[in-house]
Amino acid sequence: DLYDRAVAVVLRDKKCSTSYVQRRLQVGYNKAASLVERMEKEGVVGPANHAGKRQILVGGGGDRGAFDLAD
């Protein structure tokens, strides 16, 4: 689903901000914000810094933990 795609993009590119997710997935700002908030709640990314960027908290290699990122 869309959330899995958002997580995959963040892990692959090692970048996360609402505007980045919005551009990469071609969704509206509110949808991107809710996806990023869910990622924070689930421990994928940390809180936003002063510039809106977020630290990636899970690995992006072959080990994706509990996330099912199937195509």
Sequence and secondary structure as in RCSB ss.txt:
>XXXX:A:sequence
DLYDRAVAVVLRDKKCSTSYVQRRLQVGYNKAASLVERMEKEGVVGPANHAGKRQILVGGGGDRGAFDLAD
>XXXX:A:secstr
 HHHHHHHHHHHHT   HHHHHHHHT  HHHHHHHHHHHHHTTSEEEE TTS EEE S  SS  TT     
